Each structure stands twice: as structure tokens, then as C-alpha cells.
């Protein structure tokens, strides 16, 4: 990856609606060259997805919660991961170190819906030892942007 890729990634992260023409203007590359680079970054899984961050309240998804999950044994991991992959309400799933095994970010309609997801979907799965739920009262910051490390990008002409 080079400094052009850096500029493209930074721009796409902060504005998912940026056009190839705008990126071309920012980088000095042609629009077709930008399209090729973005497609390469996607196929190489540098850019995971292009999408929109939706305001949950405006679409009826008002409850956000973080749920830690502890599994009884590692043999239950595959079924658990399949369940969280299949549940639309689970927005994120992280394998963590410490007392618990997983941290989930769950978005749903309300606390009753959250109870359904946690009690009847997650806790009812064989091997789930315990869960701990923290309900979000208010969100100050939520972003797709991650810090980019400039040293991971070569200068133009370097390989």
C-alpha cells in the first residue's frame, strides 16, 4: 500500500459517499485508477465494507447494549459463533481476554426485545455459562473510523 491508498482509505472512512471523481481530485489520480484501487482494497479485505451509519432511533432500534458471554467449554464456540452471526441484533462480536469469553454489541427495539435476544436466544444455547448485560444510556461517539498508521503505507515509488 502506498500514500495514494492512505488518502483513499482515510477519505472513504470519513465519507462513505465520496465519489471516484472527488477521490481523483484529492489524490491526483484518474477516476478509473481510483476505482481499481478501491476494488483492490476491498478484494484484499483492507476495506471490509462500504456502508452508511444509520441512526438507530430513527428506524426503531432504540436500545443498545453490551453483553459479555462466558462459555462453559471451547467445544461450544462454533455453535455460539454461528448463533451470533445469524442474529441480526448482534452488531459486533469480539473474542476477549479476561473473565469472560466474548463481548457483544446488541442493537434492538427496546429492553423487552433485548431480553428476548439475551434470554431466549443466547442464554438458551448449550454451553453458555453466564451473560452480563450493560444497557447504553446515551452515546457520545460512534464511528467507523480507525486510526491509520502512516508507517504502514509506502511512499510513492517504494515497494
Secondary structure, 3 states (H helix, E strand, C coil): CEHHHHHHHHHHHHCCCCCHHHHHHHHCCCHHHHHHHHHHHHHCCCCCCCCCCCCHHHHCCCEEEEEEEEECCHHHHHHHHHHHHHCCCEEEEEECCCCCCEEEEEEECCHHHHHHHHHHHHCCCCCEEEEEEEECCCCCCCCCCCCCCHHHCECCCCC
